[in-house]
Amino acid sequence: AVPTHVPDLSLITSSVDLSGAELELVNAQRREYRLREAVSRSELNCDYLLIDCPPALNVFTTSALIAANSCLITLQPEISALKGVKGLFDHIFQVQRRLNSGLHIEGILLTLVDSRLNIHRDIIEQVRDQLNSFRIFNTQIRMNVALKESQISQIDIFRYDANSNGAKDYMNLAKEIIG
């Protein structure tokens, strides 16, 4: 874990080397449990450990779900994303049943939202109707150029532009989660 300029925030970053790890883990015993075991052995002293996963149902996502207490599902207001989220839920429920009974779904976060678009508003309404058995966060992460620019600059959004909609949205999400 590398400390950041933010008090009490450290990061463990990924690297391109991780792309070959899935092939190396194919025949490894208990490969899905490696992350949970590493986290439990670590000397991390933290209140929250966030694991960002790729949008794929692979060994990394499964490992993260096994290591986690809860998961936050991000969903773009696009029809393909809404259709694809069923597969994600099926995967999460399978992990809950077979590998991590303590896992729960924290909620659904809508991202890359452009509320000026009728299609986004319509799909958000569909999400609220079809997935109403899950917590759907009030906070939505709006489509925001500053978020893309901060990524390119490799600077967190709060240092890049603390007054941007992206920074405000993520701060509101943090407050909503922590309660």
N, C-alpha and C positions, 0 to 999 in steps of 0.2 A: 504494500500500500504506500502510495506516494502522497505526502501532504500537499494541499493546495493553498492558495491565498485565502480561501474561505476557512474561518476557524472551525475546527472539528469536522472538516470534510477531507477525506482522502480518496484517492482513486487507484484502482488496479486496472490498467489498460490492457487491451487486447493488442494483438499484432497480426501481421499477415501470416506469421508462422502457424497460427491457429487453424488456418485453412487446411493444412495437411494433417492436423491432429485427428480429424474424423476418420481418415483412412487408417491411421495408426491404431485407433481404438476399435476398429471393426471386430477384431478377434479377442480383444482384451476382456478378461473376466470382470464382471460388475462395472462395466464402463459407465453405465448411467449413474452410478453412485459415487464416482470419483470426485465430482464437485462437492457434494454434500460432505464427504469424508474430509476433503481438503479444508472446507470452511469450518468444520467442527474441530479439526486439529489446529487451525490457525489461532493466532493470538490477537485477532482483531477484536478490539473493544469498541463496539458500535451499537447504536440504537437501531439503525436501519442498514441493511445491505441490499443495494439495488443491483440486479443482474439484467442487463439489456440483452435481449435475444434477437437473432435474425428472424425475419418472417418466414420461417421454415419449420416443419415438424421433423427435425433431425435429432441426432444424439445430444447436441448442445441444448436444444430447447427442452428435451426430456430431462436431461441432467439438471437444468435450472429448476424445472418444476419439482423434481425430487428434493432438491436442496432448499426449496422455498417454503415459507409458511403460507404465503398468499401470492397471487399473481394479479397484475393489472393488465387488462387487455386494451390495447390501443386499436382504434378502428377509424379508418378514413371514411367519410360519407360518400362512398362510391358503391355502386351496385355490386361490383365484383368482390369488394371487401366484405360486404354484407353476406353474400353467398358463401364466401370462403370461411367466414367465422364459425360456421357450423362444424367444419372439420377441426378447427382449433378447440372448440368446446368438447367435441367427442374425444379428442386427444387428452385434454385436461381431465375429463371424467374418468378416462381409462387409467391415467396416472393416479388419480385419487383412489380408485378401486383397488389397483394392484400394487402400487409402489409408494404412495405417500398419502395416507388417509388424513393427515393433518393439513393438507393443502386446501385453501379456499380461494374463491375468486373475489378479489377486492372490489372489482367493478370494471366498468367499461368507460374508457376515455376516448372521446371523439377528437381526432387530430386533423390537421390540414383543412380546417373548416373555413369555407368562404360563405358566410351567411347571406351574401348578396345573390348567390346562385339559388334559383328555385329548386334545382335538383338536389342540392345539399340540404336545404330545408326539408324537402320531401323525404329524403333518405334518413335524416335524423328523426323524423316523425315515425318512419318505419322501424328504426332501431328501438325507439321508445315503446312502440307497440309490440314488436316481436320479441324483444329481449327484456320485457318489463319485470321478469322474475329476478333480474340482476340489478345491482346498483348501477345506475348510469350517472356519472358525475355531472354536476351542474356546470363545472368548468369545462370549457372547450378550448383546445389549442387552435387558435386561428392561424390561417395561412399568413406567413409573415416573412418578409424579405430579411429582416434582421436575424432571424433564426438561421437562415441559409448562410448569410454572411458570417455569422459568428462561427458556424461550423467550418467554413472555408478558412477563417482566420485562426481556428483552433483556440478560440477564447470562449469561455462560457457566456451565455446570453446576458448575465447580470453585469459582467464587466464590459461586454461589448456595447450594450445599450440597455441599461437598467430601466429606461422609460419606454421601451418598445412594447408592443402588444404581446410579443412572445414572452418577454420577461414577466410581464404582469400576469399572463395566463399561467405560466409555470409556478409563480408565487401563489396564485389563487388555488392551484391544484394542491400544492404542498399544504396550504392551510386547510383545504377541504379534507384531505386525507388525515392529517394530524388531528383535526377537529377542534 
